[in-house]
Amino acid sequence: MSLATDLAHGVPAESALRDAVLAVRLGRLAGWPDDRVSDAYYLALLYHVGCTAAVAQQSRLGDDVEVRRWLSDVDFTDKPEIMRVSVTRLARQWGPVDWAKATGVFVSFDQNLKDVLTNFAEVAVRLSRRLGASEPVSAALSHAYARWDGKIFPDLPSADAQSPIARLVHLVHVAQSYQQLGGGRMADDVVRSRRGGELDPSLADLWLENSGELRLTGDSVWDEALAMEPEPQHLVPRGHTDGVCEALADFTDLKSPFTHGHSGRLARLVERAAGEAGLGRDDVATLRRAAMVHDLGNVSVPGNVWLKRAALNRAEWDRVKLHAYHSQRIMAVTPLLRGPADIAGQHHERVDGSGYHRGVPAAAIPFASRLLMAAEVYQSMLEERSFRPAMKPEDAAGEQRRVVSGGGLDRRAVDAVLAAAGATKVGRQGRSWPAGLTDREVDVLRHVARGLSNKQIAKALFVSEATVHTHVINVYGKIGVNTRAGATLFAIENDLIQIGAKNQPNG
């Protein structure tokens, strides 16, 4: 997860691991007990786990990956710095006609920032618990971006009311970012300037007194980070592997309104298809996990690319082509997921060699990968995308057959996928909805997850805007969330997203 959030922020790989190493060192210097140092280590790795929750808001400023990177570095109370960073880093993304829109965004910067980070926090808490984080780590994620002085986020705890591990990891993250950018002296200058404002003054003093011991050298800290993992260590039980893959899937699919629940649907389809093809239990499990993680690399692609209705340009297409590589690269770091990683890395290959990211020939593509390829093509055709509407099952099946005839997909794999898809009953009649939701509340939740405003939902459901407002309040209360991102994640977790529904992301 830490490598995936590095990718989502456009920062060097292992940046979060560097945070974890420094968090342990600073925690030891502070004289903390082992359990608190351990929590700081894991918090550093999961610090940005909610970062896919507010891509739409960030995309208003351009490339959301770039926006996340500079939002991680700036002092939010320093308006001149924000303007300078905006002009130097983001202006090149806007044409002259966009300046008025951009200016409007910055006028409401504080409120937009609060909305973004509130969405981040709620999703981070939910995902961290699913990944097996301790309760202190999950609780710290609810206010990980809070400031010592309480500015910007007055509703969040400040000063000593803030979680100690949140204060320490926040300082380490800021310092480490500037350490990579300009070296130890720049990091110290930033810590000194933000002491008592953004950063805990006692921890800032401790950093400055020991900054020589807190500088990292070399390109990789992988081995060091693994070796220094403090006790108590939180190990994922082997039986929870599917749960981890499901959390990774939802983290990924939150990025675009067109992919909400995509990976879970694909996993269920390819699992059935593998059974149709006669694969053994272990191979079926590997395929299911591969489907869950296949699109993890999508977080490296700007959200505006996935929302674009015109043809992609060369640069955009090059970034899209790399997402399968990134999925494989990240998941292959653990032997437990190396098998799914290899299959996931081939999900856009084609048996005639025309696919990506490697363009390998048929002889290099095992049947399991061919099955995932066929299932991914079929499942995607059933779902709306920014550049086309969703296809009907019969039309998607016909398109599958056409691609087989053209040599792109394996005939046996397509037959298994279509057999599995045909055996699936469409509809949810008689289903009992989770959290005591009514049919109407589920309809409202689905529209919320699609990004519609209350006014748009009212128009779609032929009710008043006030009625929708009441339903939204009731839904949020029943499912225990406070943000659109939290509601969307709940809908994905409980398989409430409708495929084929027209997406109208708000804003």
N, C-alpha and C positions, 0 to 999 in steps of 0.2 A: 504494500500500500504506500509506503514512503517513496518508493521509486516512481509509482504512478502519480503521486501528487507533485513530485519534482517535475515530471513530464508536463503536468497540467499547468505548472507555473513557468515553464520555459527556462528553468534554472539548471545548472549542471547536475548530472546524476550524482546521487549520494549526498545532496545538500541536506536533506532531513537526517541522514545518518551522521553527518558532521554536527548537526544540532544535538543529536543524541549523545555523541561523544563528549561535547562540551558541557551538556547538561549534567552528565555524571561527574565530570571533573569539578564543575562549580558547586554541585551539591555536596561533594566530598569536602571541598574547601570550606563550605558553610557548616560542616559538622553534622549534616543531616543523617538520620538513621537509614539503614539499608532499604526499608520498605518505601520511604519517601524518595530516595534516589532512584529506586526501581520505577516508581510511578513517573518521575520526571523523564526517565529514559523513554518509556513507552509513549508518554504525551508528546515528546519531541517527534517521534516517528508518525504519530497520528494527528499532528498539529493542523494539517490542512485537509483532513479527511472529508470535510463538508464542502470542499471548494467547487464541486460541480453543481451546487444548489442554486446558484444565482447567475448563470451564464447569460440569461436574457438581459438583466440589468447591466452587466459588465460589457456586453456587446454593444450597448449604446455608445460606448467610448471607442469602439473599434475592435481590434483583436483582443478577445477576452483573456487569452493566455498572457499577452503582454500586459494587460491591465492588472491581472492578478499579481504579476511579478512586481510592478512598481507600487501596488497597494501594500505589498508586504514590507516595503522599505521606508515609505515616507512617514513623517510625523503629521498626523491628520490635523493638528491644530496650527501647523505652519502653512498658511495659505500661499505665501510667496513660493515656498518650496513646491507645493502641489501644482501651482500654475507653471513653475519652471519645468518640472518633470513632465507635465502634460504637454507643454509646447514642444519640448525637445524629444520626447519619446512617442507622442501620439499624433502630433500635428501632421506628420508625413502620411498618416492613414486617412486623413480627411481631404476632400477636395474643397474648393472655395465655397461650393453650395452648402457644405455641411457645417460651416463655421457657426452659423446662427443656432443650429441645433446643438452643437457642441457647447456653445456658450450657455444655453439654457440648462444643459446637464450640470455644468459647474456651478450655476447659481443655486441649484438644489443639491449640491454635492453632499452636504452633511446628512440630509434625510436619505438620499440614495445609499450612502455608505452604511447608515444604520440598518436599512432594509437588507442590504447585501449580507452584512455580517450576522444579522439575526437569522437569516435563512441558513447561512453557513453553520452557525452554532447548533441549530435544532437538528439538522441532518447529521452533523458530526457526532452528536450524542447518540443518536439512534444507530448509526453505522458502527461506532466504536463498541457499543454493547454487543452487537451481533458478531463482531470480530473477537470478542472475549476480553476486552479491556477491563481493568479493575474499576470499581465505582468511583474512586478518587480521580482517575483519569477521565472518565466520562463526564463527571461533574465539572472538572476543570475546563473541558472543551466547551461547556455552556457559556463561559466568559473568558475564553483564552485570549481574546483581542482587547479586553478591557484595559484601561489605563490606570496607573497609580493615582493620578490626580482626579479621576472621575470625569474628566472632560469628554465630550463627544458622546459618551454612552452613560448618561446619568442614571439609567435604570439598572446598570450592572454594578456589582460590588467593586469597591475601590480600596486603595491602601491595604491595611491589614485584613480587611474583610474578604479580600480576594484570595483565592487558593494560592498557597506558597509555590506549588509546582507550576501553576499558570504564570505567576510573576517571573519565576526563574526561566522557564522555557521561552517566554515572550522576550525577555532580555537577550537570551542566548541566540534566538532566531535573528533579532535585529543586528546584534553584533557580528554574528557569523556571516550574514548577508553582506555587510560592509567589509568584513575581513576578506571575503572572496573578491569583492569589487575593487578594493584599494589597499588591502594589507592591514596589518595590526594597528598602525597609527590611525588610519581612518576609522577603524572600528572603535578604538578608544575615544576618539574625538566625538563620535556619535553618541556613545554611552554617556560621556561626560555632559554633552549638551542636553540630553534628554533625561538626565538624572532628576528625580523628584517630580517630573512631569509625566511622561509616558512610562518611565521605568522606576522600579522600587529603588530608593536611594541607597539602602544598605547593601542590596545585591549589586548595584552599580559600583559602589565603593569597593566591594570585594572583587569584582571583575577588574577594576582599574589597578588595584593593589597587586593582582596576580596575572595581569594580562600576558606576561611572558610565558607562563605555563599554559595559557589558554589559546595559544596559536597553533593552528594545524598546518602541517607541511605535507607535500605530496599530493598526487592527483586522486588517490583512493584511500578511503578510511574503512573499507568494507571489512577487512580482517580485524582491524582494531575494534570496530563497533561490535562485531559478533563476540570477540574475545572478552570485552569488558561488560557485556550484558550483566547487570547486577542481580543479585538475589533479592527477593524471590522472583524467579523467572516464570513468566506466564507462557506456557506451551499450549499450542492448539492441539487438542486431542485428535487422533487420526480420524475418528468418527465424525468430526466437525468440519472435515475438508469441504464437503458440499456446502455447508453453511458459510464458510469463508468465500467460496466461489460465488455464491448467491449475493453476498454483500458486495463483492467486487463488481458483479454484473449491475446491481442497482446503482452503485457509485458511478459507473460508466453511463448507463442509460439515462440518468438524470440530466445529462448535458444538453440534450436536444428534445423538444416536445415531440419530434417525429420518431424517437426511439424509446420512449417510456415503456418498459416491460418487454422490449424486443429480445433481449438475451434469454430471459426466462422462457418466453414462448418458443424460441429456437431450441433451447435445451430440452423442453418437453417433446417437441416434434422429432428431433434427432434421436432421442431416447427410444421413441416408438419405432422410428425408421430402422434403428440398429436391431431392434427385436425382429422386425419384418425381414431383415437381411440375414438373420441367424447368428449374429455376433454373440459372444459369450458375455457373462455378467461383468467381468473386469473391463472388457472393451467397451461395453455400454456405459459403464461409470466414467471411463476416461473420456468418451465422446460427450457425455452430458457436461462434464467439467470444462471441456474445451469450448463448448458452446457458451457456457457462462462467461468465460474470460476472453472470448475471441475478439471483442471490440474494445478491450481495455486501452489500447493505443489511440482510440478516438479522442481521448482527452488532450492529445497533443495538437489537435486540429482546431483552429478558431471556430467558435460557434457560428459566426456569420457564414462560414463555408457550408455548414450543414443546413442553414436556412436559405441559402441562395437559390433563386428560382431560375436563373440563367445558367448557361454552360460555365463550368469552372475554367479558369485560366490555367496556364502551365504551372505556375507556382503553387496554386491551390491544389491542383491535381497531384503534384509531386508530394505535398504534405499528406494528402489522403492515402496515397499509395504506401506510405511508410507506416500506417497505423498497424497493419498486421505484423510487421517486423517488431514494432515496439511491444505489442502484446506478447509475442513469443519471447523477446529479450527479457522482459520483466518477470514473466511467470517461470522461466527456465532457471532462475536463480535458486529455486528449491527443488531438490530431487523428487519431492512428493508430487509436484505439478509439472515435471519436465515432459511427461507423456502428453498431457493435455496441451501444453505450450507448443509442442512441435506440430500438433494437429491444428491448433488455432492459428499458427503462423502461416498455414497454407489455405485458409478459408477463402481467399480470393484468387488462388491459382486456378488454372483450367487445364484439362487433359490435353488440349491441343497446343499448350505452351503459351497461350495468349494472356494469361493472368498476371497477377502481381502478388508479392513484391519482387519475387525472384524470376518469374517466368519460366519455371522448370518444366521439363517434358513429362509425359504421362508415366514413364518408367520410375520417376522419382516421387510419385504421389501415391501413397498407400490408400487402400480402400476406405479406411476410416476417414481420411482427409477428404476423399471424394464424396463421402456421405455427408460430411459437414458442409462442403461446398454446395451440394445440391439442396440441402435443407435450408441453408442461409439464403440462397437465391429465391426459393419458393416462399419462405416466410417473409422476406423483405418485399416481395411483390404484393403480398396481401396487405401491407402497411403503406399508408400515405407517406410520401416524401415531399420535400419542398418543391421539387421540379415535376411531380406527377401525382395523380390521385392513386388511391389503393385499387388493386385489381381484384376482380371476382375470382373465387377459387378455380372455376373452370377455365378462365382466361389465363390464370397463372400456370395451370397445368399444361395448357396448350403451348405457352411460351417455353416451359421446361422441355417439352418434346422438341420444339424447334431448335433449342440450343443443343440438345443431344444430337439431332440430325446434323447440326453444323460442326460437331466435334468438340464442343466446349465442356460438356458434362458427361459423366459416366452413366450409361444406360441403366445398369443394375442399381446404382445409387438413386437415380431419379425414380425408378420403379418402386423402390423401397420407401422413398419419401412420399410419393403420391399415394401409395397404399396406406401409409401411416396417417396421412392427412385425411384420406377418405373415411378412415375409421373413427375420426374425431367428430363427436356430436357438437353442433353449433348451438349456442344459446345457453341461458342460465336459469331456465324456468324452474321455479320451486326452490331456488337456492336461498339459504339463510345467510344474509349479509353479515360481515364481521362488525363487532362493536355495537350491535343493535341498530345499525343503519337501516333506514327505510329505503324502498325503491327510489323514491324521489330524491332522498339525500345522496344516494349513490349516483344518480344522474348529475346532481350538482357537483359532487366530488370529482367526477370524471371531467366535467367542464373546467373546474378549477385547475386540475392537473394539466389540462391542455393550454392553460395560460389565459383563459378568457376573463374579462372583467365582469363584475356583477351585472352591469348593463348588457353586455353581450350574452351572458347566461340567461338573463330574463327574456331576451329576444328569442333565443334558441328554444327555451322551454315554454314560451307563451305565458309567462307569469310576470308579476310586477317586480321591479328591482328591490323593493322593500322585502318581498317574500324571499327572494334569493338571499338577501342579506341575513335574514333570520335563519334560513337553511344553512348558510355557511357557518354562522355562529354555533348552531347545533351540531353540525358535522365536526367542526374543530374540537368542540367540547367532548364529543363522544370518542373521538379517536386520539385525543390527548396531544394535539399539536397547536402551534401558534402561528405558523407561517405557511405560505403556499408550497414552499419546497418540502416542508414536513408532511403536508397533506399529500403531495405528489408521491413522496417516498412511501407513505402508507398505502396508497393506491397500487403502487408497483408491487410492494411486498405481498399484498393480498389479491393480486391478479385481477384488479378492477379496471385496468385500462382497456378500453375498447379498441380493437384494431379496425382500421378502415374509417375511423371517425375523422372528420375534417379538422385539422389543427389550425388554430388561429391564435398563435402566441401573442399575448398582450404586451405591447411596447417593444 
